[in-house]
Structures are given as C-alpha cells and as structure tokens.
C-alpha cells in the first residue's frame, strides 16, 4: 500500500521530486568539493582507478539507454521509452554516487601545501622538442598563478631524463621521491619544486 502511494505521489508531483533530488545532488557535490565532508572511505589509487572504469561503464550504458529511449519514443513505443528513461535516471544517480565516492574517497590525492601549486603535466610532441613550446607553456602557467602561491611542485616518473633535464634547466630542484599507482602497477616517482 505504501509503495503504491509513493508511486502515485511521484507521478502526481514530478516537479517537486525533481527539485528535491536536484537539491540533494547539489548538496552532496558541494559538500564533497567545498566542505570536505568526512563521509567517504579512504581509497587506494587502485580503487580510484577501478571506480574510473565503473564510471566509464555507467556512462556508456546510460548513453545507449537514453539513445534507445529517444528511438523508442519516435517509434511510438511509449512503454519502452518510459523504461529507458527510468533506467537512464537510475544510471545517472549511480554515476553520481560512484563519482562522489571516487572524488571524496581519494580521487584527487593532493601532494602540495596551501601556498603551493601542483603542476600536473606538460606534454610536447617530440617533433617540436627544443623549439620553446614546453618553455612557453610552463612560463604561461607560472604567469597566471594566484599571488599567494610561493612554490610549484610536480611529480614525474623516475627515469624520465628528458623531463628532469627540462625542469632542472628552468630552476626546479629535486625535493623528494614517492610512488604512483597506474593501473595495477606501482612506479617510482621523483618530486621537483620551484620556489617563486
């Protein structure tokens, strides 16, 4: 009886339900990103990577289901369309849960302090190495840093002699070593910093 009443209420108040779910979704997202709400378990890099694959499967499935829903409504198959839309909605909610778990549980492992900026990566086509492209990218990145930033830190794979030479020639100093999980493997890394 309660289930039938809930379904009837959902059908009679779709806008209200949509608004409620939107508010809850945004509260979770903002809480995760801005308030660092401690409701998520700590995840290893391997678990974060696994969740990335789960997200890809969910998004692919949702895209297929929504496309089928579009096809079915154009073909006049309303019941199939309804089922596809409900399935798509459930998949989107599933995506939100898995994404927030990934991010809140460790999807963004920070290795810089409050007055530092982290340099994620600079990739330059080897065909144009030595032509100033990497230097121009780095210089532009340094120009747009907020004023409170006092240092830039980066982490790269150990044994990357080309990268090490590039950063050392531009004033970066080796400040440590660590490890990074990529897929199922663990690699040694080197940490470089540049005082501004």
N, C-alpha and C positions, 0 to 999 in steps of 0.2 A: 504494500500500500504506500509506504513512504517513498519507494523508488518511483512508482507511478506519479505521485505528487511532485517529486523532484523533476521528472521529465516534463510534466505538464508546465511547471513553473519555468523551466528552461525554454520551452517553446513559446511561452507567453511573454517572456522577458529577455529576449536575446540581447538587446542593447545593454541592459543592466548587467547581465552576466559577462558580456564582452568588456564593459568598463571595469568591473570588479577584477577580472583576470588580467586586464592591462595594468591596473594599479598594482596588483600583487607582483606581476612580472617586472615592472619597472622598479618596485621597491627592492626586489631581490637583486636586480642588476646593479642599481645604485649602491645598495648596501655592500655588495661584493667588491665593487670597484672603488668606492669612496670611503667607506667606513671600515673596511677590513673586518667584516662580521666573522667571528670565530666559530662558524657552524660547519666548516668543511674539514675533512680529514687531511692530514699531510700526505701528499702523494709523491712517489718517486718519479724520476724522469721517465722511466719505462711505463709507469701507469699513465702519466700525462700523454705520452706518445700513443698508448693504446686508446685512450679516450679521443685523441685526434682522429684515429681510424674509425672509431664508433661514430663520431660526428659526421665523417665523410659518408658513411653508410646511411645514416639517418637522413642527411641532406639529399643524397641521391634518390633514396626511396621516396622522400617527400616530393621531390621534383617529378618523379614518374607518376605518383599517385595524383598529384594536382593536375598534371597534364592529361591523365586519363579522365579525371573529373571534368575537365574542360571539354574533352572529346565527347564524353557521355551526355553532357547537358546539350551540346549541339546536336547530338543524335536523338534527343528526346528521351533518353533513359534516365529519368529523374531519380529513381531509387539508387541506381549505381552511382550517379553523381553525388547524392547525399552521402552515401557510404564513403566515397573517395574524399569528400570534403571533411567529414568527421575524422577519417584516418589521417588526412593531412594535418588537421588541427592537433591530433594526438602526437603525431611525429614532431611537429613544431614545438609542442610542450616538452617532448622528450629531448629534443635538441637543446632547449633552454636549460633543462636540468643538467644534462651531461656537460654542456659548455660552462655553466656556472661551477659545477663540481671541478672541472679541469682548471679553470682560472682561479677559483677560490682555494683549491687544494694544492696549488703549486705550479700552475701553468705558466706563471711568469716568475721564475726564480731570479730574484734581484741580487746582484753582486756589487752594487755601487752604494755609496753612502748618500746622505741627504744633500750634500754640496757637490756631488759628482754627477756626471752624465755617462751613460754607458753607450759605447759605440758598438752597434750590433754587427754590422758587416759592410765592407766595401768590396764590390766585385767589379773588376775591369777585364774586358776581353783581352786575352794575351796578345792579340794582334796589335793592340794600341798601347801596350806597356811602354813606358819611357817617354810618352808624349804628353804627360802632365794631366791626364784625365783623373787618375786617383788623387793626385795632389789637389786639383781643383775641387773635387767632391769633398775631400777632408776639410779644406780651407773654408768652403761654403758652410759646411756643417758646424764648424767652430764659430763662424761669424754669427750664426743665428741662435747660439746657446743663450739661455737666460742669464742675467747678470750674476745671480747667486752661485752659479756653477764655478767651482775652483779647480776641478780636475776632470779629465776624461779617462775612462777605464775601458779596456777591451779585453776579450778573451778569444784566443785563437788556438787552433790545433798545434801541438808541439810538432816540430819538424817542418813547419811552413817557413822555409828560409826566405822565400821571396817576400812574404808578408812581414816577417821580422825585420828584414832589411828596409822595407818601405817605412814602417813605423819608427824604427830606430833613427833613420835619416831625418825624420821630422820631429825628433825630440822625445819620443816615447821611451820610457825605461821599463825594463822587465821588473815587475814587483811581486811576482808570485807564480805559483803553479797550481793546477787543480785537475779535475777530471770532468768530462762531459759524457753523458749517455746519449747516443744516437742510435735509434732503433734498439736492438738487443745488445749492442756492443758499447764498451766504455773506452774512451780515448783520453790520453793525456793532453792537457791544455796548458798554455802559457798566458799569464795575465800581464798586460802592459798598461802603464798610466802616463798621462801627460799633465803636468801641473800648468795651469793657465796663469 
